[in-house]
Amino acid sequence: MTVRKFKLFLGPNIHKEEEWLTEMSKKGLHLKKYRLFNYFFEEDPEQSYVYQIDFRQEATKDYLQLYEDAGWEHVTNAMSIFHYFRKEASNTDVKKIYSDKNSIQDNYKRMLIFYLFIFFFFLISQLGIIVSWKGPWHDYLLVGGDIVIVVVYLYMFYILNKRINFFRNK
């Protein structure tokens, strides 16, 4: 039976998402696919997995093979950028890939550049509101939504910089 759960995680918090997925697996719910904040699980109380998520824009066959050779199964991806892997929880010999401080820092740097790129194009796309401002209620509503999005992005940039600095100084 497939179970769907809605949960929102921001990119910089992939470690929290990994922990949540691992906890769900301990309860017998194993990730099957991910679509826009919706997690689809298959039920099997007999199994338990540990999850790892990697941010990689260009996931080649060699990249996926590296994980497979190390004992990780590729489950799904989000936007072909966030890749979800799992291993059986009983297999303690399998270690996380890219778990050294430099790899983690590089991962957060790639994420920061990706989100900066999106944020830049978001800001450019919103210039039309300012240029065509006439002051009706829907313009205020759009600007209010824009402010919320800007605050979320600024929060993500703050967290990503904090994580990059943490692993730089570790």
C-alpha positions as CSV (number, residue, x, y, z in Angstrom):
1,M,0.0,0.0,0.0
2,T,1.3,3.5,-0.9
3,V,1.2,6.2,1.8
4,R,1.5,9.9,0.9
5,K,2.9,12.5,3.3
6,F,3.2,16.2,2.8
7,K,6.3,17.7,4.4
8,L,8.3,20.9,3.6
9,F,12.1,20.9,3.9
10,L,14.3,23.6,2.6
11,G,17.4,22.7,0.6
12,P,19.9,23.6,3.4
13,N,18.2,21.2,5.8
14,I,18.8,17.9,3.9
15,H,20.3,16.4,7.0
16,K,16.9,16.9,8.8
17,E,15.1,15.4,5.8
18,E,17.5,12.3,5.9
19,E,16.8,11.9,9.6
20,W,13.0,12.1,9.0
21,L,13.1,9.6,6.1
22,T,15.2,7.2,8.3
23,E,12.7,7.6,11.1
24,M,9.8,6.9,8.7
25,S,11.6,3.8,7.6
26,K,11.9,2.6,11.2
27,K,8.1,2.8,11.3
28,G,7.8,0.6,8.2
29,L,7.3,3.4,5.6
30,H,10.0,3.4,2.9
31,L,10.4,6.2,0.4
32,K,9.2,5.3,-3.1
33,K,9.1,8.7,-4.8
34,Y,9.1,12.4,-4.2
35,R,7.0,15.0,-6.0
36,L,6.7,18.7,-4.9
37,F,6.8,18.3,-1.0
38,N,4.9,15.0,-1.3
39,Y,6.6,11.9,-0.2
40,F,5.2,8.6,-1.3
41,F,6.0,5.6,0.8
42,E,5.6,1.9,0.5
43,E,4.7,0.0,3.7
44,D,6.9,-2.9,4.8
45,P,7.4,-3.3,8.6
46,E,10.0,-6.0,7.9
47,Q,12.5,-3.6,6.4
48,S,14.4,-0.6,7.7
49,Y,16.6,1.8,5.7
50,V,19.0,4.6,6.3
51,Y,18.7,7.5,3.8
52,Q,21.2,9.8,2.2
53,I,20.4,12.8,0.0
54,D,22.9,14.3,-2.3
55,F,22.6,17.6,-4.2
56,R,24.1,17.0,-7.7
57,Q,22.9,18.8,-10.8
58,E,24.6,16.5,-13.3
59,A,23.9,13.0,-12.1
60,T,25.8,10.8,-14.6
61,K,25.7,7.0,-14.8
62,D,29.2,7.0,-13.2
63,Y,27.9,9.1,-10.3
64,L,25.0,6.7,-9.6
65,Q,27.3,3.7,-10.1
66,L,29.6,5.1,-7.4
67,Y,26.8,5.0,-4.9
68,E,25.7,1.6,-6.0
69,D,29.2,0.2,-5.7
70,A,29.4,1.7,-2.2
71,G,26.2,-0.2,-1.2
72,W,23.6,2.5,-1.7
73,E,20.4,2.1,-3.8
74,H,19.1,5.1,-5.8
75,V,15.4,5.6,-4.9
76,T,14.3,8.7,-6.6
77,N,15.2,12.3,-7.2
78,A,13.7,15.8,-6.9
79,M,14.0,18.0,-10.0
80,S,16.9,15.7,-11.1
81,I,19.0,17.7,-8.5
82,F,18.3,16.2,-5.1
83,H,19.1,12.4,-5.2
84,Y,17.7,10.1,-2.6
85,F,19.7,7.0,-1.7
86,R,19.1,4.3,0.9
87,K,20.9,1.3,2.4
88,E,19.6,-1.4,4.7
89,A,19.8,-0.2,8.3
90,S,21.3,-3.6,9.3
91,N,24.2,-3.0,6.9
92,T,26.6,-1.0,9.2
93,D,29.6,-1.6,6.9
94,V,28.2,0.9,4.3
95,K,29.3,4.4,5.1
96,K,28.0,7.7,3.8
97,I,29.6,8.9,0.6
98,Y,30.8,12.5,0.4
99,S,30.8,12.7,4.2
100,D,34.2,14.4,4.7
101,K,34.1,18.1,5.6
102,N,35.4,19.3,2.2
103,S,32.7,17.3,0.3
104,I,30.0,18.5,2.6
105,Q,31.2,22.1,2.2
106,D,31.3,21.7,-1.6
107,N,27.8,20.3,-1.6
108,Y,26.5,23.4,0.3
109,K,28.5,25.7,-2.1
110,R,26.9,24.1,-5.1
111,M,23.5,24.5,-3.4
112,L,24.2,28.2,-2.7
113,I,25.2,28.9,-6.3
114,F,22.1,27.1,-7.6
115,Y,19.7,29.0,-5.3
116,L,21.5,32.3,-6.0
117,F,20.9,31.7,-9.7
118,I,17.2,31.0,-9.2
119,F,16.9,34.0,-6.8
120,F,18.5,36.3,-9.3
121,F,16.1,35.3,-12.1
122,F,13.2,35.6,-9.7
123,L,14.1,39.2,-8.9
124,I,14.4,40.0,-12.6
125,S,11.0,38.4,-13.3
126,Q,9.4,40.6,-10.7
127,L,10.7,43.9,-12.2
128,G,7.5,44.0,-14.3
129,I,5.4,44.6,-11.1
130,I,7.5,47.7,-10.3
131,V,7.6,49.0,-13.9
132,S,3.8,48.6,-14.3
133,W,2.8,49.6,-10.8
134,K,-0.6,51.2,-10.7
135,G,-1.5,50.5,-7.1
136,P,-4.5,48.2,-7.2
137,W,-5.0,45.6,-4.5
138,H,-3.6,42.8,-6.5
139,D,-0.2,44.6,-6.9
140,Y,0.1,44.8,-3.2
141,L,-0.8,41.1,-2.9
142,L,1.9,40.2,-5.5
143,V,4.5,42.4,-3.7
144,G,3.5,40.8,-0.4
145,G,4.1,37.3,-1.9
146,D,7.4,38.5,-3.3
147,I,8.5,39.7,0.1
148,V,7.7,36.3,1.6
149,I,9.7,34.6,-1.1
150,V,12.7,37.0,-0.6
151,V,12.7,36.4,3.1
152,V,12.7,32.6,2.6
153,Y,15.6,32.9,0.1
154,L,17.5,35.2,2.5
155,Y,17.0,32.7,5.3
156,M,18.3,29.9,3.0
157,F,21.4,31.9,2.1
158,Y,22.0,32.6,5.7
159,I,21.8,28.9,6.7
160,L,23.9,27.8,3.7
161,N,26.6,30.4,4.5
162,K,26.5,29.3,8.1
163,R,27.0,25.6,7.1
164,I,29.8,26.4,4.6
165,N,31.6,28.4,7.3
166,F,31.1,25.6,9.9
167,F,32.7,23.0,7.6
168,R,35.4,25.4,6.6
169,N,36.4,25.9,10.2
170,K,35.9,22.3,11.3
